[in-house]
Amino acid sequence: MSDHSAIEWTDATWNPIRGCTKISPGCAHCYAETFAERFRGVPGHPFEQGFDLRLIPEKLEDPLRWRRPRRIFVNSMSDLFHEDVPCDYIDRVLDVMRRAHWHVFQTLTKRSERMRDLLSERFRWAAELPHTWWGVSVENRRHGLPRIEHLRQTPVKHRFLSVEPLLEDLGEVDLRGIHWVIVGGESGRRPRPMDVTWVRSLRDQCVRQGIPFFFKQQVVNRRKVSLPLLDGEVWAECPDFAS
């Protein structure tokens, strides 16, 4: 867990789970895997086992020790709704989120069907927590658009999209029930290209529908640029997390 984060749309990260597995094209150049695998085999390092999926129960109660309110990205180095994370452990993570009510928790997943099903039934109580935000990753039409529909079917108050890495033009997107859209291009050693017209299309759709739009990053001349200009402006809109 880190009480500060370089991720532009959050304040801190909390990782009671480490590691993940690839399920779609957006995972191909996973930044978390790249980071974790650098330390595979290093004795005593948090990622001694690389990016293998692991539960880290000793990290569960870390948010309770932070008294200053923060926006906390849940499992920046994993996926809470990974199929190999037991429901009993998810229950423990959600219970900490319930108890640490002075924070805002931002949970992002590619396993949107499992999130929908669990928050609709077993963990319906967690879906109703007012200080939690639930999001899905969207990289293309084939994999990303169905996740948006699963998110819309999830009975939560706050929904957001992380459209990163944006790999193609998404066209007209059904944004009903979505409360925040974050967009970014891929970075790293071999970033796949992102056309700024794809970003502009999403920005324009958000503006028309009154949805906060956050343009996170773009690679320019092989260098990552955080909060880049789009048509001469920085787009770093955030919702009212207190509402």
C-alpha positions as CSV (number, residue, x, y, z in Angstrom):
1,M,0.0,0.0,0.0
2,S,1.2,3.5,-0.8
3,D,-0.2,6.7,0.9
4,H,0.5,8.5,-2.3
5,S,0.3,7.5,-6.0
6,A,1.6,8.6,-9.3
7,I,-1.7,7.6,-10.9
8,E,-3.3,10.8,-11.8
9,W,-6.9,10.1,-10.8
10,T,-6.3,8.8,-7.3
11,D,-4.4,9.7,-4.1
12,A,-3.3,6.3,-2.8
13,T,-3.2,2.6,-3.7
14,W,-4.1,-0.4,-1.5
15,N,-3.1,-4.0,-2.5
16,P,-4.5,-6.7,-0.2
17,I,-4.1,-8.9,-3.3
18,R,-1.1,-9.0,-5.6
19,G,-0.8,-10.5,-9.0
20,C,-3.2,-11.3,-11.8
21,T,-3.6,-13.1,-15.2
22,K,-4.3,-11.8,-18.7
23,I,-7.8,-12.0,-20.1
24,S,-8.0,-9.5,-22.9
25,P,-5.9,-7.4,-25.3
26,G,-5.7,-4.6,-22.7
27,C,-3.6,-6.9,-20.6
28,A,-0.9,-7.5,-23.2
29,H,1.6,-4.9,-21.8
30,C,0.4,-4.8,-18.2
31,Y,2.3,-2.2,-16.3
32,A,1.7,-4.0,-13.0
33,E,3.1,-7.3,-14.3
34,T,6.1,-5.6,-15.8
35,F,6.9,-4.0,-12.5
36,A,6.3,-7.1,-10.4
37,E,8.3,-9.5,-12.6
38,R,11.4,-7.3,-12.1
39,F,11.6,-8.5,-8.5
40,R,10.8,-12.2,-9.0
41,G,13.2,-14.2,-6.9
42,V,14.4,-11.3,-4.8
43,P,14.3,-12.6,-1.2
44,G,12.0,-10.6,1.1
45,H,10.6,-8.3,-1.7
46,P,6.8,-7.9,-1.8
47,F,7.0,-9.3,-5.4
48,E,9.4,-12.1,-4.7
49,Q,6.9,-14.4,-6.4
50,G,6.6,-12.0,-9.4
51,F,3.0,-11.5,-10.6
52,D,1.6,-14.7,-9.3
53,L,-1.7,-14.2,-7.7
54,R,-1.4,-14.0,-3.9
55,L,-3.7,-12.9,-1.1
56,I,-2.0,-10.5,1.4
57,P,-4.1,-10.5,4.6
58,E,-1.5,-8.5,6.5
59,K,-2.4,-5.6,4.3
60,L,-6.1,-5.8,4.8
61,E,-6.5,-3.2,7.5
62,D,-4.1,-0.6,6.2
63,P,-6.8,1.9,5.2
64,L,-8.1,1.9,8.8
65,R,-4.7,3.4,9.9
66,W,-5.0,6.3,7.5
67,R,-6.9,9.0,9.3
68,R,-6.7,11.7,6.6
69,P,-9.3,11.1,3.9
70,R,-8.0,9.8,0.6
71,R,-9.2,8.5,-2.7
72,I,-7.9,4.9,-2.6
73,F,-7.5,2.7,-5.7
74,V,-8.3,-0.8,-4.6
75,N,-5.8,-3.4,-6.0
76,S,-3.8,-1.4,-8.4
77,M,-1.6,-4.5,-8.7
78,S,-4.4,-7.0,-9.1
79,D,-8.2,-7.5,-9.6
80,L,-10.5,-7.8,-6.7
81,F,-12.9,-9.9,-8.7
82,H,-10.3,-12.3,-10.2
83,E,-11.9,-15.8,-10.4
84,D,-9.3,-17.2,-8.1
85,V,-9.9,-14.7,-5.2
86,P,-12.3,-16.5,-2.8
87,C,-15.6,-14.9,-1.9
88,D,-14.7,-15.0,1.8
89,Y,-11.6,-12.9,1.1
90,I,-13.5,-10.4,-1.0
91,D,-15.9,-10.1,2.0
92,R,-13.0,-9.2,4.2
93,V,-11.8,-6.5,1.7
94,L,-15.2,-5.1,1.4
95,D,-15.7,-5.0,5.2
96,V,-12.6,-2.8,5.5
97,M,-14.0,-0.5,2.9
98,R,-17.2,-0.3,4.9
99,R,-15.4,0.4,8.2
100,A,-13.0,3.0,6.6
101,H,-15.9,5.2,5.6
102,W,-13.9,8.5,5.6
103,H,-12.1,7.4,2.5
104,V,-13.4,7.1,-1.1
105,F,-12.6,3.7,-2.6
106,Q,-12.2,3.2,-6.3
107,T,-12.4,-0.4,-7.5
108,L,-11.6,-1.2,-11.1
109,T,-12.0,-4.6,-12.8
110,K,-11.9,-6.5,-16.0
111,R,-14.0,-9.3,-14.5
112,S,-17.2,-7.3,-14.8
113,E,-19.6,-10.2,-14.8
114,R,-18.3,-11.5,-11.5
115,M,-18.5,-8.0,-10.0
116,R,-22.1,-7.6,-11.2
117,D,-23.2,-11.0,-9.9
118,L,-21.5,-10.6,-6.4
119,L,-22.6,-7.0,-5.9
120,S,-26.2,-7.9,-7.0
121,E,-26.5,-10.8,-4.5
122,R,-24.0,-11.9,-1.9
123,F,-22.4,-8.4,-1.4
124,R,-25.4,-6.2,-2.1
125,W,-24.7,-4.4,1.1
126,A,-21.3,-3.3,-0.3
127,A,-22.9,-2.0,-3.5
128,E,-24.9,0.4,-1.4
129,L,-21.9,2.0,0.4
130,P,-22.0,5.7,-0.6
131,H,-18.2,6.2,-0.5
132,T,-17.4,3.5,-3.0
133,W,-16.9,3.9,-6.8
134,W,-17.0,0.9,-9.1
135,G,-15.4,0.8,-12.5
136,V,-14.5,-1.4,-15.5
137,S,-11.6,-1.3,-17.9
138,V,-12.4,-0.6,-21.6
139,E,-9.8,-1.0,-24.3
140,N,-11.8,-1.9,-27.4
141,R,-15.3,-2.6,-28.6
142,R,-15.3,-6.4,-28.4
143,H,-14.1,-6.7,-24.8
144,G,-14.8,-3.2,-23.3
145,L,-18.4,-2.5,-24.4
146,P,-19.9,-5.6,-22.8
147,R,-18.1,-4.6,-19.6
148,I,-19.9,-1.3,-19.6
149,E,-23.2,-3.0,-19.9
150,H,-22.3,-5.3,-17.0
151,L,-21.4,-2.3,-14.9
152,R,-24.7,-0.6,-15.8
153,Q,-26.4,-3.7,-14.5
154,T,-24.6,-3.6,-11.2
155,P,-26.7,-1.9,-8.5
156,V,-24.1,0.7,-7.3
157,K,-24.4,4.4,-6.9
158,H,-21.2,5.5,-8.6
159,R,-19.9,4.0,-11.8
160,F,-16.7,4.9,-13.8
161,L,-14.8,3.8,-16.9
162,S,-11.1,3.5,-17.2
163,V,-10.6,3.6,-21.0
164,E,-7.0,2.7,-20.9
165,P,-5.2,1.6,-23.0
166,L,-7.5,2.9,-25.7
167,L,-6.7,0.6,-28.6
168,E,-9.3,1.7,-31.2
169,D,-12.2,4.1,-32.0
170,L,-15.1,3.0,-29.7
171,G,-17.7,4.9,-31.8
172,E,-20.8,6.0,-30.0
173,V,-20.8,4.6,-26.5
174,D,-23.9,4.1,-24.3
175,L,-22.9,6.1,-21.3
176,R,-26.2,5.9,-19.5
177,G,-25.6,5.5,-15.7
178,I,-21.9,6.3,-16.0
179,H,-20.6,9.0,-13.8
180,W,-16.9,9.5,-14.8
181,V,-14.8,8.6,-17.8
182,I,-11.0,8.3,-17.7
183,V,-9.1,7.9,-20.9
184,G,-5.4,7.2,-21.6
185,G,-3.0,5.8,-24.1
186,E,-0.6,2.9,-23.5
187,S,2.9,3.7,-22.2
188,G,5.9,1.5,-21.5
189,R,8.6,0.2,-23.9
190,R,6.3,-0.8,-26.8
191,P,3.2,1.3,-26.5
192,R,0.4,0.5,-29.0
193,P,-0.6,3.7,-30.9
194,M,-3.6,5.8,-29.9
195,D,-5.2,8.2,-32.3
196,V,-6.2,11.5,-30.7
197,T,-9.5,11.5,-32.7
198,W,-10.6,8.5,-30.6
199,V,-10.0,10.5,-27.5
200,R,-11.8,13.5,-28.9
201,S,-14.8,11.4,-29.7
202,L,-15.2,10.2,-26.2
203,R,-14.6,13.7,-24.8
204,D,-17.3,15.1,-27.0
205,Q,-19.8,12.4,-25.9
206,C,-19.0,13.1,-22.3
207,V,-19.5,16.9,-22.7
208,R,-22.8,16.4,-24.4
209,Q,-24.0,14.2,-21.6
210,G,-22.5,16.2,-18.7
211,I,-20.1,13.4,-17.6
212,P,-16.7,14.4,-16.1
213,F,-13.9,13.6,-18.5
214,F,-10.3,12.9,-17.5
215,F,-7.6,12.6,-20.2
216,K,-4.9,10.8,-18.2
217,Q,-1.9,10.2,-20.4
218,Q,-0.6,10.0,-24.0
219,V,2.8,9.0,-25.5
220,V,4.3,11.8,-27.5
221,N,7.6,11.3,-29.3
222,R,8.1,8.1,-27.3
223,R,7.7,9.9,-24.0
224,K,4.7,9.6,-21.7
225,V,2.9,12.9,-21.1
226,S,0.6,13.1,-18.1
227,L,-2.5,15.2,-18.4
228,P,-1.8,16.1,-22.0
229,L,-3.5,18.9,-23.9
230,L,-6.5,18.0,-26.0
231,D,-7.5,20.8,-28.4
232,G,-5.4,23.2,-26.3
233,E,-6.9,22.3,-22.9
234,V,-6.1,20.0,-20.0
235,W,-9.1,17.7,-19.3
236,A,-8.8,16.5,-15.7
237,E,-12.4,16.7,-14.6
238,C,-13.4,14.8,-11.5
239,P,-16.9,14.1,-10.1
240,D,-17.9,15.3,-6.7
241,F,-16.8,12.4,-4.6
242,A,-18.5,13.7,-1.5
243,S,-22.0,13.4,-3.1
